[in-house]
Amino acid sequence: MSASFAEKSVWIQLLGMAVALGLYFVVAGWMLASGITILPDFAGVFVVAVVLLVAILIGGHLVAALMGRPEPADVRDRELEGRAEGRTGWILATGVIGAIGALVVAVEPVWVAHLLLLSLYLSELARLALQLVYYRRGM
Amino acid sequence: MEPARGSVKNRIRQLRFEHGEMTQQALAERIGVSRQTVNAIEGGKYAPSLEVAFRIALVFAVPIEAVFQFDPDAK
């Protein structure tokens, strides 16, 4: 069974997120380990990661559109996304609660920001991966 | 509480055959979904919404129960 344009889009988003933001977290982790705790110092790396993400998304969707006819998401695509989101939203919620707890115990803002960003990143990766499982295995 | 059992079976493949070997793409275009969605419904990997189910029945000009049947014993 060949993949629909919507499924290919999910693969591209997963790849883009994993690569671009994965690289950000590698660099940011290295910076944090080096003792850099001023939040604006991370902005440049983050901008580069976002530009890389956008480039992967645009390039990937262009290639997918050239390989097959682009189609809008249909009722199944939206249902798969909604169900995957419902099952992975707890990751982001856990990160938010953790960040609030970190603020209460006066953890430095740079750690709180990265905890929030990491929970968003993991939540999105999990959602996209689960969507692909639903596409392949059915639901 | 016992886990829910049963699954939705369908006769879409047979109905397409009876309607001049209608392709999945042709059916998909008539009901407003992708070919892959028709394939998933036909293969039992996706239970369609009531609206899509009615649209399919409408294309084949049969009652909805002639397209979809619920098998309560299936796991």
Backbone of each chain as ProteinMPNN parsed JSONL, in Angstrom:
{"seq_chain_A": "MSASFAEKSVWIQLLGMAVALGLYFVVAGWMLASGITILPDFAGVFVVAVVLLVAILIGGHLVAALMGRPEPADVRDRELEGRAEGRTGWILATGVIGAIGALVVAVEPVWVAHLLLLSLYLSELARLALQLVYYRRGM", "coords_chain_A": {"N_chain_A": [[0.847, -1.19, 0.0], [0.714, 2.098, -0.996], [1.91, 5.24, 0.314], [-0.163, 7.95, 1.4], [-0.337, 11.476, 0.519], [-0.644, 12.912, 2.85], [0.353, 11.126, 4.764], [2.994, 10.959, 3.952], [3.702, 13.545, 4.513], [3.653, 13.514, 7.283], [5.813, 11.823, 7.812], [7.864, 13.47, 6.85], [7.664, 15.656, 8.604], [8.309, 14.368, 10.983], [10.945, 13.534, 10.502], [12.153, 16.046, 10.049], [11.736, 17.352, 12.522], [13.088, 15.584, 14.25], [15.738, 15.708, 13.313], [16.455, 18.546, 13.057], [15.639, 19.854, 15.526], [16.67, 17.971, 17.196], [19.417, 18.272, 16.784], [19.631, 20.814, 17.823], [19.18, 20.298, 20.56], [21.376, 18.74, 21.153], [23.499, 20.574, 20.833], [22.657, 22.563, 22.623], [22.67, 21.12, 24.988], [25.362, 20.624, 25.24], [26.248, 23.258, 25.582], [24.985, 23.923, 27.998], [26.223, 22.101, 29.651], [28.705, 23.207, 29.599], [28.458, 25.301, 31.232], [27.079, 27.553, 30.397], [24.532, 29.676, 31.026], [22.95, 31.756, 30.325], [20.048, 32.755, 28.926], [19.502, 34.194, 26.386], [21.813, 33.55, 24.947], [21.328, 31.186, 23.749], [19.64, 31.7, 21.744], [20.538, 32.168, 19.087], [21.371, 29.609, 18.217], [18.957, 28.336, 18.355], [17.465, 29.708, 16.435], [18.845, 28.952, 14.117], [18.261, 26.211, 14.15], [15.486, 26.276, 13.772], [15.33, 27.433, 11.226], [16.587, 25.42, 9.77], [14.741, 23.378, 10.201], [12.468, 24.428, 8.882], [13.493, 24.494, 6.285], [13.868, 21.753, 5.773], [11.214, 20.909, 5.931], [9.983, 22.35, 3.819], [11.533, 21.516, 1.597], [11.156, 18.73, 1.738], [8.365, 18.48, 1.38], [8.128, 19.542, -1.144], [9.499, 17.631, -2.694], [7.872, 15.409, -2.141], [5.515, 16.29, -3.307], [6.267, 16.374, -5.956], [6.702, 13.715, -6.458], [4.236, 12.506, -6.28], [0.687, 13.092, -6.599], [-0.317, 15.907, -4.792], [-2.614, 15.867, -2.102], [-5.342, 17.143, -0.177], [-5.61, 16.737, 3.413], [-7.711, 14.11, 4.545], [-10.745, 12.85, 6.128], [-9.889, 10.612, 7.548], [-7.147, 11.103, 7.934], [-7.293, 13.339, 9.615], [-8.562, 12.216, 11.793], [-6.732, 10.29, 12.646], [-4.64, 11.948, 13.414], [-5.828, 13.402, 15.484], [-6.378, 11.358, 17.332], [-3.805, 10.399, 17.892], [-2.705, 12.683, 19.004], [-4.249, 12.943, 21.266], [-3.316, 10.817, 22.753], [-0.706, 11.38, 23.335], [-0.453, 13.812, 24.465], [-0.029, 14.021, 27.181], [2.685, 14.06, 27.604], [3.662, 16.627, 27.051], [2.109, 17.942, 28.937], [3.164, 16.897, 31.301], [5.721, 17.987, 31.183], [5.112, 20.699, 31.424], [4.001, 20.825, 33.997], [6.232, 19.978, 35.398], [7.929, 22.112, 34.822], [6.638, 24.2, 36.127], [6.93, 23.315, 38.707], [9.718, 23.476, 38.846], [10.062, 26.217, 38.697], [8.963, 26.948, 41.097], [10.831, 25.985, 42.919], [12.862, 27.646, 42.325], [14.623, 27.171, 40.116], [17.048, 27.885, 37.586], [16.072, 30.067, 34.869], [16.911, 29.222, 32.311], [17.037, 26.457, 32.404], [14.408, 25.824, 32.927], [13.16, 26.779, 30.626], [14.284, 25.058, 28.744], [13.352, 22.632, 29.635], [10.641, 22.885, 29.115], [10.729, 23.194, 26.328], [11.886, 20.773, 25.6], [9.923, 18.951, 26.431], [7.857, 19.669, 24.726], [9.041, 19.011, 22.287], [9.479, 16.192, 22.565], [6.85, 15.39, 22.873], [5.73, 16.073, 20.4], [7.285, 14.462, 18.686], [6.484, 11.93, 19.58], [3.759, 12.035, 18.968], [3.791, 12.235, 16.155], [5.11, 9.86, 15.496], [3.298, 7.98, 16.512], [1.114, 8.514, 14.898], [2.083, 7.538, 12.48], [2.269, 4.854, 13.116], [-0.451, 4.253, 13.373], [-1.245, 4.734, 10.729], [0.059, 2.647, 9.402], [-0.559, 0.257, 10.822], [-3.217, 0.424, 11.267], [-6.349, 1.316, 12.871]], "CA_chain_A": [[0.0, 0.0, 0.0], [1.538, 3.3, -1.048], [1.54, 6.235, 1.324], [-0.864, 9.145, 0.921], [0.455, 12.689, 0.687], [-0.714, 13.274, 4.271], [1.273, 10.265, 5.506], [4.352, 11.402, 3.616], [3.907, 14.795, 5.245], [3.965, 13.156, 8.674], [7.204, 11.329, 7.787], [8.747, 14.636, 6.667], [7.65, 16.411, 9.866], [9.041, 13.584, 11.987], [12.371, 13.628, 10.151], [12.585, 17.428, 10.268], [11.79, 17.614, 13.963], [14.129, 14.755, 14.865], [17.064, 16.187, 12.906], [16.72, 19.959, 13.359], [15.579, 20.138, 16.958], [17.609, 17.041, 17.838], [20.727, 18.936, 16.745], [19.578, 21.921, 18.791], [19.327, 19.803, 21.924], [22.771, 18.299, 21.314], [24.316, 21.778, 21.03], [22.23, 23.216, 23.863], [23.157, 20.284, 26.085], [26.805, 20.873, 25.347], [26.392, 24.61, 26.141], [24.597, 23.868, 29.412], [27.286, 21.375, 30.36], [29.869, 24.109, 29.677], [28.177, 26.344, 32.214], [26.39, 28.714, 29.816], [23.162, 29.672, 31.563], [22.231, 32.981, 29.918], [19.08, 32.286, 27.928], [19.671, 34.756, 25.035], [22.94, 32.911, 24.253], [20.823, 30.019, 23.031], [18.713, 32.149, 20.694], [21.148, 31.968, 17.766], [21.32, 28.172, 17.891], [17.548, 27.983, 18.152], [17.056, 30.254, 15.129], [19.436, 28.072, 13.097], [17.491, 24.954, 14.168], [14.168, 26.525, 13.175], [15.546, 27.62, 9.779], [16.85, 24.079, 9.236], [13.454, 22.659, 10.228], [11.628, 24.958, 7.801], [14.087, 24.062, 5.017], [13.556, 20.319, 5.604], [9.766, 20.782, 5.671], [9.692, 22.834, 2.461], [12.178, 20.608, 0.64], [10.496, 17.425, 1.802], [7.033, 18.549, 0.784], [8.311, 19.737, -2.595], [9.839, 16.316, -3.265], [6.665, 14.569, -2.045], [4.54, 16.777, -4.294], [6.747, 16.005, -7.289], [6.62, 12.252, -6.589], [2.835, 12.088, -6.385], [-0.245, 14.212, -6.574], [-0.665, 16.361, -3.437], [-4.049, 15.849, -1.79], [-5.582, 17.654, 1.176], [-5.889, 15.707, 4.417], [-9.123, 13.73, 4.569], [-11.326, 12.586, 7.444], [-9.059, 9.623, 8.247], [-5.92, 11.786, 8.355], [-7.598, 14.196, 10.763], [-8.901, 11.354, 12.929], [-5.479, 9.694, 13.126], [-3.884, 12.998, 14.096], [-6.509, 13.698, 16.739], [-6.214, 10.254, 18.275], [-2.393, 10.375, 18.313], [-2.509, 13.844, 19.875], [-4.895, 12.642, 22.541], [-2.573, 9.812, 23.508], [0.663, 11.819, 23.618], [-0.491, 15.141, 25.072], [0.445, 13.959, 28.562], [4.137, 14.33, 27.671], [3.776, 18.075, 27.177], [1.514, 18.323, 30.228], [4.145, 16.556, 32.341], [6.787, 18.992, 31.101], [4.603, 21.978, 31.947], [3.916, 20.681, 35.462], [7.624, 19.956, 35.871], [8.478, 23.468, 34.712], [6.048, 24.986, 37.221], [7.63, 22.867, 39.92], [11.081, 24.011, 38.793], [9.973, 27.646, 39.02], [8.686, 27.053, 42.545], [12.083, 25.775, 43.676], [13.811, 28.658, 41.839], [15.615, 26.69, 39.145], [17.369, 28.951, 36.635], [15.142, 30.111, 33.731], [17.411, 28.494, 31.137], [16.658, 25.045, 32.568], [12.945, 25.752, 32.811], [12.851, 26.947, 29.2], [14.658, 23.844, 28.009], [12.437, 21.563, 30.041], [9.405, 23.103, 28.344], [11.021, 22.926, 24.915], [12.118, 19.327, 25.455], [8.645, 18.238, 26.54], [7.151, 19.93, 23.463], [9.752, 18.229, 21.264], [9.182, 14.766, 22.746], [5.42, 15.213, 22.641], [5.513, 16.112, 18.949], [7.88, 13.247, 18.109], [5.621, 10.799, 19.929], [2.513, 12.158, 18.196], [4.044, 11.916, 14.745], [5.43, 8.43, 15.41], [2.066, 7.228, 16.728], [0.31, 8.671, 13.676], [2.615, 6.607, 11.47], [1.861, 3.502, 13.543], [-1.864, 4.121, 13.003], [-1.333, 4.629, 9.268], [0.548, 1.345, 8.937], [-1.2, -0.873, 11.487], [-4.66, 0.626, 11.318], [-6.847, 1.602, 14.226]], "C_chain_A": [[0.885, 1.244, 0.0], [1.018, 4.328, -0.043], [0.81, 7.406, 0.678], [0.038, 10.357, 1.139], [0.485, 13.096, 2.167], [0.242, 12.421, 5.102], [2.722, 10.647, 5.221], [4.695, 12.677, 4.377], [4.287, 14.512, 6.705], [5.401, 12.64, 8.777], [8.186, 12.507, 7.707], [8.821, 15.454, 7.96], [8.461, 15.685, 10.933], [10.543, 13.692, 11.748], [12.903, 15.029, 10.466], [12.734, 17.748, 11.745], [12.959, 16.863, 14.603], [15.512, 15.319, 14.555], [17.324, 17.609, 13.426], [16.711, 20.234, 14.866], [16.452, 19.165, 17.758], [19.002, 17.649, 17.89], [20.762, 20.093, 17.74], [19.842, 21.397, 20.202], [20.738, 19.264, 22.184], [23.653, 19.508, 21.629], [23.968, 22.45, 22.356], [22.715, 22.421, 25.08], [24.644, 20.5, 26.322], [27.047, 22.248, 25.993], [26.051, 24.623, 27.632], [25.675, 23.17, 30.239], [28.536, 22.237, 30.52], [29.63, 25.266, 30.641], [27.516, 27.592, 31.662], [24.932, 28.676, 30.273], [22.402, 30.967, 31.237], [21.35, 32.622, 28.727], [19.282, 32.881, 26.529], [20.834, 34.136, 24.251], [22.486, 31.713, 23.409], [19.98, 30.405, 21.797], [19.262, 31.884, 19.288], [21.05, 30.52, 17.315], [19.88, 27.772, 17.579], [17.057, 28.484, 16.791], [17.594, 29.37, 14.002], [18.638, 26.767, 12.997], [16.135, 25.145, 13.495], [14.288, 26.711, 11.667], [15.785, 26.263, 9.112], [15.556, 23.264, 9.16], [12.561, 23.111, 9.067], [12.158, 24.488, 6.441], [13.768, 22.591, 4.737], [12.073, 20.145, 5.253], [9.428, 21.213, 4.241], [10.266, 21.882, 1.418], [11.472, 19.266, 0.577], [9.135, 17.429, 1.129], [7.105, 18.803, -0.725], [8.591, 18.405, -3.278], [8.603, 15.409, -3.259], [5.629, 14.983, -3.084], [4.953, 16.403, -5.709], [6.589, 14.502, -7.538], [5.186, 11.764, -6.772], [1.925, 13.281, -6.244], [-0.564, 14.64, -5.128], [-2.181, 16.374, -3.242], [-4.24, 16.45, -0.412], [-5.859, 16.493, 2.135], [-7.38, 15.386, 4.415], [-9.547, 13.375, 5.996], [-10.479, 11.592, 8.247], [-7.777, 10.27, 8.761], [-6.163, 12.614, 9.616], [-7.904, 13.352, 12.004], [-7.644, 10.715, 13.528], [-4.678, 10.718, 13.918], [-4.501, 13.291, 15.467], [-6.295, 12.606, 17.777], [-4.773, 10.193, 18.798], [-2.113, 11.53, 19.281], [-3.096, 13.578, 21.261], [-4.09, 11.686, 23.404], [-1.161, 10.268, 23.879], [0.71, 13.189, 24.297], [0.038, 15.164, 26.499], [1.933, 14.27, 28.683], [4.374, 15.833, 27.857], [3.235, 18.533, 28.525], [2.486, 18.034, 31.371], [5.277, 17.581, 32.377], [6.35, 20.319, 31.694], [4.525, 21.928, 33.474], [5.319, 20.679, 36.065], [8.247, 21.347, 35.862], [7.928, 24.356, 35.819], [6.735, 24.623, 38.545], [9.039, 23.432, 39.989], [11.092, 25.494, 39.148], [9.772, 27.843, 40.523], [9.973, 26.902, 43.356], [13.229, 26.631, 43.113], [14.958, 28.102, 41.002], [15.852, 27.8, 38.114], [16.455, 28.89, 35.402], [15.614, 29.291, 32.522], [17.032, 27.01, 31.207], [15.152, 24.856, 32.396], [12.539, 25.828, 31.343], [13.161, 25.675, 28.42], [13.821, 22.636, 28.404], [11.13, 21.657, 29.255], [9.616, 22.735, 26.874], [11.206, 21.425, 24.666], [10.805, 18.549, 25.535], [7.795, 18.452, 25.29], [7.729, 19.081, 22.336], [9.389, 16.738, 21.361], [7.717, 14.458, 22.47], [5.109, 15.172, 21.139], [6.086, 14.868, 18.266], [6.984, 12.041, 18.358], [4.33, 10.834, 19.112], [2.723, 11.736, 16.749], [4.321, 10.423, 14.569], [4.165, 7.587, 15.568], [1.131, 7.335, 15.519], [0.765, 7.675, 12.614], [2.266, 5.163, 11.813], [0.41, 3.262, 13.13], [-2.024, 3.982, 11.491], [-0.984, 3.217, 8.799], [-0.262, 0.183, 9.507], [-2.716, -0.794, 11.429], [-5.089, 0.937, 12.727], [-8.326, 1.26, 14.326]], "O_chain_A": [[1.711, 1.422, 0.896], [-0.136, 4.29, 0.384], [1.12, 7.805, -0.445], [1.042, 10.281, 1.847], [1.506, 13.565, 2.671], [0.87, 12.921, 6.034], [3.565, 10.659, 6.118], [5.825, 12.865, 4.827], [5.137, 15.192, 7.28], [6.12, 12.98, 9.717], [9.201, 12.533, 8.402], [9.899, 15.891, 8.364], [9.205, 16.307, 11.692], [11.316, 13.914, 12.68], [13.964, 15.179, 11.071], [13.727, 18.338, 12.169], [13.718, 17.426, 15.392], [16.363, 15.398, 15.442], [18.293, 17.843, 14.147], [17.671, 20.784, 15.408], [16.915, 19.487, 18.852], [19.691, 17.557, 18.907], [21.768, 20.328, 18.409], [20.629, 21.977, 20.949], [21.232, 19.33, 23.31], [24.452, 19.478, 22.565], [24.85, 22.854, 23.115], [23.123, 23.005, 26.084], [25.11, 20.551, 27.46], [27.93, 22.396, 26.839], [26.743, 25.257, 28.429], [25.995, 23.578, 31.355], [29.326, 22.038, 31.443], [30.505, 26.109, 30.838], [27.396, 28.591, 32.371], [24.193, 27.749, 29.94], [21.343, 31.233, 31.805], [21.839, 32.238, 27.665], [19.238, 32.131, 25.554], [20.842, 34.19, 23.021], [23.176, 31.292, 22.481], [19.66, 29.574, 20.947], [18.533, 31.427, 18.408], [20.69, 30.239, 16.172], [19.617, 26.984, 16.67], [16.331, 27.785, 16.085], [16.878, 29.076, 13.044], [18.372, 26.277, 11.899], [15.684, 24.284, 12.739], [13.456, 26.212, 10.91], [15.259, 25.988, 8.034], [15.31, 22.554, 8.185], [11.976, 22.288, 8.363], [11.382, 24.129, 5.555], [13.44, 22.224, 3.609], [11.721, 19.341, 4.391], [8.683, 20.529, 3.539], [9.579, 21.489, 0.476], [11.222, 18.732, -0.503], [8.789, 16.5, 0.399], [6.254, 18.339, -1.484], [7.998, 18.087, -4.309], [8.322, 14.727, -4.244], [4.95, 14.139, -3.669], [4.105, 16.146, -6.563], [6.372, 14.068, -8.669], [4.963, 10.709, -7.365], [2.35, 14.355, -5.817], [-1.028, 13.824, -4.331], [-2.929, 16.832, -4.106], [-3.376, 16.283, 0.449], [-6.284, 15.414, 1.721], [-8.214, 16.284, 4.298], [-8.793, 13.578, 6.948], [-10.361, 11.71, 9.467], [-7.365, 10.018, 9.893], [-5.365, 12.599, 10.553], [-7.551, 13.726, 13.122], [-7.506, 10.611, 14.747], [-4.107, 10.401, 14.961], [-3.797, 13.411, 16.47], [-6.061, 12.889, 18.952], [-4.544, 9.965, 19.985], [-1.377, 11.37, 20.254], [-2.513, 13.941, 22.283], [-4.165, 11.732, 24.631], [-0.489, 9.6, 24.665], [1.784, 13.67, 24.66], [0.5, 16.2, 26.977], [2.394, 14.697, 29.742], [5.169, 16.254, 28.696], [3.819, 19.397, 29.178], [2.615, 18.832, 32.299], [5.733, 17.99, 33.445], [7.122, 20.986, 32.383], [4.93, 22.869, 34.156], [5.564, 21.294, 37.103], [8.993, 21.714, 36.77], [8.656, 25.17, 36.387], [7.065, 25.48, 39.366], [9.506, 23.822, 41.06], [12.009, 25.975, 39.815], [10.323, 28.761, 41.132], [10.178, 27.599, 44.35], [14.402, 26.377, 43.386], [16.111, 28.505, 41.157], [14.939, 28.568, 37.812], [16.104, 27.804, 34.941], [14.793, 28.731, 31.795], [16.743, 26.389, 30.184], [14.688, 23.878, 31.809], [11.698, 25.062, 30.873], [12.396, 25.268, 27.546], [13.61, 21.727, 27.601], [10.587, 20.652, 28.795], [8.791, 22.056, 26.263], [10.745, 20.884, 23.66], [10.602, 17.594, 24.786], [7.097, 17.542, 24.843], [6.992, 18.508, 21.533], [9.038, 16.109, 20.363], [7.38, 13.414, 21.911], [4.326, 14.343, 20.676], [5.455, 14.291, 17.38], [6.753, 11.231, 17.461], [3.863, 9.804, 18.626], [1.933, 10.975, 16.19], [3.838, 9.798, 13.625], [3.976, 6.603, 14.854], [0.447, 6.375, 15.162], [-0.052, 7.05, 11.937], [2.001, 4.35, 10.928], [0.077, 2.2, 12.603], [-2.848, 3.196, 11.025], [-1.64, 2.663, 7.917], [-0.611, -0.754, 8.79], [-3.41, -1.806, 11.529], [-4.301, 0.837, 13.667], [-8.928, 1.43, 15.386]]}, "seq_chain_B": "MEPARGSVKNRIRQLRFEHGEMTQQALAERIGVSRQTVNAIEGGKYAPSLEVAFRIALVFAVPIEAVFQFDPDAK", "coords_chain_B": {"N_chain_B": [[-15.173, -4.961, 33.767], [-15.732, -6.426, 30.628], [-13.491, -6.402, 27.792], [-14.439, -4.643, 24.805], [-15.673, -6.434, 22.019], [-15.651, -7.596, 18.607], [-15.953, -6.542, 15.165], [-16.018, -4.374, 12.272], [-17.095, -5.49, 9.222], [-16.771, -5.478, 5.643], [-18.118, -5.162, 2.256], [-16.914, -3.923, 0.172], [-14.936, -4.436, -1.786], [-16.133, -6.452, -3.337], [-18.438, -5.1, -4.183], [-17.294, -3.074, -5.707], [-16.278, -4.607, -7.748], [-18.637, -5.563, -8.852], [-19.568, -3.257, -9.919], [-18.484, -2.671, -12.454], [-15.705, -3.126, -12.093], [-14.815, -0.908, -10.594], [-12.329, 1.396, -9.738], [-10.245, 1.853, -6.791], [-9.401, 4.44, -6.634], [-11.301, 5.816, -8.155], [-13.594, 5.405, -6.612], [-12.743, 6.672, -4.291], [-12.555, 9.341, -5.124], [-15.213, 9.895, -5.561], [-16.334, 9.797, -3.033], [-14.917, 11.59, -1.632], [-12.416, 11.167, -0.28], [-8.975, 10.032, 0.241], [-7.271, 7.677, -1.954], [-5.834, 5.897, -0.443], [-7.231, 5.877, 1.918], [-9.616, 4.629, 1.188], [-8.517, 2.159, 0.597], [-7.653, 1.413, 3.154], [-10.1, 1.242, 4.506], [-11.363, -0.773, 3.054], [-9.632, -2.879, 3.585], [-10.165, -3.32, 6.212], [-8.733, -1.891, 8.078], [-9.452, 0.499, 8.99], [-12.235, 1.932, 10.417], [-14.793, 3.587, 8.932], [-16.246, 6.927, 9.231], [-19.709, 7.579, 9.993], [-20.814, 9.213, 8.064], [-19.081, 8.916, 5.838], [-19.472, 6.213, 5.4], [-22.158, 6.182, 4.615], [-21.922, 7.644, 2.268], [-20.453, 5.881, 0.694], [-22.268, 3.776, 0.444], [-24.183, 5.119, -0.99], [-22.903, 5.598, -3.423], [-22.808, 3.018, -4.486], [-25.439, 2.547, -4.623], [-26.934, 1.079, -2.723], [-28.371, -0.198, 0.378], [-26.914, 0.838, 3.519], [-26.314, -1.333, 5.157], [-25.807, -3.276, 3.368], [-23.306, -2.848, 2.623], [-21.682, -2.581, 4.907], [-21.153, -4.694, 7.701], [-21.601, -5.69, 11.059], [-19.591, -7.753, 12.938], [-20.044, -9.397, 15.743], [-18.582, -11.378, 17.01], [-15.996, -11.336, 16.191], [-12.515, -10.853, 16.954]], "CA_chain_B": [[-15.878, -4.881, 32.474], [-15.031, -7.136, 29.553], [-13.145, -5.54, 26.662], [-15.37, -4.728, 23.683], [-15.234, -7.318, 20.932], [-16.362, -7.385, 17.357], [-15.346, -5.627, 14.199], [-16.858, -4.035, 11.123], [-16.681, -6.11, 7.953], [-17.388, -4.75, 4.517], [-18.165, -5.839, 0.958], [-16.558, -2.899, -0.819], [-14.207, -5.048, -2.91], [-17.128, -7.141, -4.174], [-19.303, -4.085, -4.803], [-16.518, -2.408, -6.776], [-16.229, -5.575, -8.845], [-19.966, -5.603, -9.473], [-19.801, -1.967, -10.592], [-17.527, -2.508, -13.562], [-14.323, -3.047, -11.588], [-14.51, 0.468, -10.191], [-11.045, 1.444, -9.025], [-10.27, 2.501, -5.472], [-9.243, 5.88, -6.878], [-12.594, 6.344, -8.614], [-14.481, 5.437, -5.447], [-12.217, 7.702, -3.39], [-12.931, 10.662, -5.649], [-16.662, 10.103, -5.43], [-16.739, 9.978, -1.625], [-14.143, 12.699, -1.062], [-11.28, 10.782, 0.567], [-7.844, 9.586, -0.573], [-7.303, 6.258, -2.337], [-5.288, 5.12, 0.677], [-8.297, 5.709, 2.916], [-10.491, 3.561, 0.665], [-7.77, 0.915, 0.777], [-7.664, 1.087, 4.592], [-11.475, 0.824, 4.86], [-11.587, -2.07, 2.398], [-8.813, -3.882, 4.266], [-10.573, -3.446, 7.614], [-7.78, -1.229, 8.977], [-10.04, 1.765, 9.432], [-13.71, 1.967, 10.401], [-15.105, 4.952, 8.492], [-17.302, 7.671, 9.917], [-21.043, 7.259, 9.479], [-21.019, 9.987, 6.84], [-18.348, 8.266, 4.744], [-20.148, 4.936, 5.152], [-23.357, 6.483, 3.821], [-21.494, 8.058, 0.924], [-20.065, 4.665, -0.035], [-23.51, 3.08, 0.104], [-24.856, 5.93, -2.015], [-22.213, 5.363, -4.703], [-23.201, 1.703, -4.999], [-26.91, 2.54, -4.637], [-27.416, -0.024, -1.881], [-28.467, 0.231, 1.776], [-25.614, 0.82, 4.206], [-26.048, -2.667, 5.708], [-25.313, -4.138, 2.283], [-21.863, -2.563, 2.498], [-21.002, -2.836, 6.184], [-21.81, -5.565, 8.663], [-20.872, -5.804, 12.318], [-19.407, -9.129, 13.396], [-19.805, -9.266, 17.198], [-17.698, -12.427, 17.528], [-14.615, -11.13, 15.744], [-11.634, -10.271, 17.988]], "C_chain_B": [[-15.059, -5.59, 31.387], [-14.674, -6.191, 28.416], [-14.134, -5.746, 25.514], [-14.813, -5.623, 22.59], [-16.02, -6.968, 19.687], [-15.624, -6.438, 16.435], [-16.295, -5.434, 13.016], [-16.281, -4.686, 9.87], [-17.315, -5.312, 6.823], [-17.289, -5.551, 3.222], [-17.743, -4.874, -0.166], [-15.852, -3.503, -2.036], [-15.191, -5.689, -3.893], [-18.023, -6.136, -4.899], [-18.577, -3.325, -5.908], [-16.464, -3.307, -8.006], [-17.556, -5.588, -9.611], [-20.305, -4.305, -10.208], [-18.681, -1.683, -11.599], [-16.091, -2.351, -13.12], [-13.932, -1.598, -11.284], [-13.199, 0.479, -9.401], [-11.221, 2.11, -7.658], [-10.18, 4.019, -5.643], [-10.577, 6.512, -7.281], [-13.578, 6.438, -7.444], [-14.057, 6.556, -4.491], [-12.648, 9.096, -3.84], [-14.424, 10.936, -5.458], [-17.11, 10.314, -3.985], [-15.877, 11.026, -0.909], [-13.08, 12.315, -0.053], [-10.132, 10.359, -0.342], [-7.994, 8.103, -0.922], [-6.819, 5.374, -1.187], [-6.338, 4.895, 1.769], [-9.278, 4.628, 2.473], [-9.82, 2.203, 0.873], [-7.816, 0.467, 2.243], [-9.05, 0.608, 5.031], [-11.714, -0.591, 4.321], [-10.828, -3.181, 3.118], [-9.154, -4.044, 5.738], [-9.614, -2.784, 8.588], [-8.33, 0.089, 9.511], [-11.557, 1.685, 9.311], [-14.129, 3.39, 10.055], [-16.168, 5.61, 9.359], [-18.64, 7.278, 9.288], [-21.285, 7.976, 8.143], [-20.321, 9.334, 5.643], [-19.02, 6.941, 4.386], [-21.399, 5.147, 4.293], [-22.995, 6.886, 2.395], [-21.134, 6.841, 0.067], [-21.319, 3.917, -0.486], [-24.247, 3.801, -1.03], [-24.238, 5.701, -3.395], [-22.668, 4.044, -5.324], [-24.722, 1.534, -5.061], [-27.48, 1.327, -3.904], [-27.591, 0.503, -0.463], [-27.122, 0.068, 2.48], [-25.27, -0.574, 4.741], [-25.628, -3.671, 4.625], [-23.818, -3.923, 2.059], [-21.118, -2.966, 3.763], [-21.843, -3.751, 7.06], [-20.945, -5.619, 9.92], [-20.816, -7.263, 12.733], [-19.068, -9.089, 14.887], [-18.824, -10.289, 17.753], [-16.233, -12.232, 17.129], [-13.799, -10.476, 16.848], [-10.938, -9.051, 17.433]], "O_chain_B": [[-13.855, -5.374, 31.255], [-15.443, -5.283, 28.096], [-14.607, -6.857, 25.274], [-13.623, -5.571, 22.276], [-16.937, -6.147, 19.718], [-14.788, -5.643, 16.863], [-17.225, -6.209, 12.795], [-15.126, -4.458, 9.51], [-18.274, -4.568, 7.029], [-16.492, -6.482, 3.103], [-18.176, -5.013, -1.309], [-16.135, -3.129, -3.174], [-15.099, -5.498, -5.106], [-18.326, -6.3, -6.081], [-19.176, -2.974, -6.925], [-16.585, -2.847, -9.141], [-17.587, -5.619, -10.841], [-21.226, -4.271, -11.024], [-18.042, -0.63, -11.593], [-15.34, -1.555, -13.684], [-12.86, -1.133, -11.671], [-12.999, -0.34, -8.503], [-12.194, 2.821, -7.407], [-10.797, 4.779, -4.898], [-10.934, 7.594, -6.815], [-14.3, 7.425, -7.305], [-14.892, 7.285, -3.956], [-13.055, 9.924, -3.025], [-14.834, 12.072, -5.223], [-18.144, 10.935, -3.738], [-16.084, 11.311, 0.271], [-12.854, 13.036, 0.919], [-10.29, 10.329, -1.562], [-8.743, 7.372, -0.274], [-7.313, 4.266, -0.981], [-6.338, 3.869, 2.451], [-9.718, 3.81, 3.281], [-10.462, 1.231, 1.27], [-7.996, -0.716, 2.531], [-9.163, -0.32, 5.831], [-12.196, -1.475, 5.03], [-11.33, -4.298, 3.244], [-8.507, -4.819, 6.441], [-9.657, -3.065, 9.786], [-7.73, 0.712, 10.386], [-12.093, 1.407, 8.238], [-13.844, 4.313, 10.818], [-16.885, 4.95, 10.111], [-18.687, 6.718, 8.193], [-21.879, 7.417, 7.221], [-20.905, 9.217, 4.566], [-19.124, 6.59, 3.211], [-21.66, 4.385, 3.362], [-23.677, 6.515, 1.44], [-21.463, 6.777, -1.117], [-21.423, 3.483, -1.634], [-24.848, 3.174, -1.903], [-24.943, 5.62, -4.4], [-22.887, 3.96, -6.532], [-25.223, 0.499, -5.5], [-28.381, 0.646, -4.396], [-27.025, 1.541, -0.122], [-26.296, -0.75, 2.075], [-24.102, -0.961, 4.78], [-25.158, -4.768, 4.927], [-23.156, -4.716, 1.39], [-20.067, -3.605, 3.706], [-23.063, -3.612, 7.153], [-19.717, -5.595, 9.846], [-21.844, -7.928, 12.865], [-17.935, -8.783, 15.256], [-18.287, -10.101, 18.845], [-15.343, -12.889, 17.669], [-14.314, -9.645, 17.596], [-10.154, -8.414, 18.137]]}, "name": "protein", "num_of_chains": 2, "seq": "MSASFAEKSVWIQLLGMAVALGLYFVVAGWMLASGITILPDFAGVFVVAVVLLVAILIGGHLVAALMGRPEPADVRDRELEGRAEGRTGWILATGVIGAIGALVVAVEPVWVAHLLLLSLYLSELARLALQLVYYRRGMMEPARGSVKNRIRQLRFEHGEMTQQALAERIGVSRQTVNAIEGGKYAPSLEVAFRIALVFAVPIEAVFQFDPDAK"}
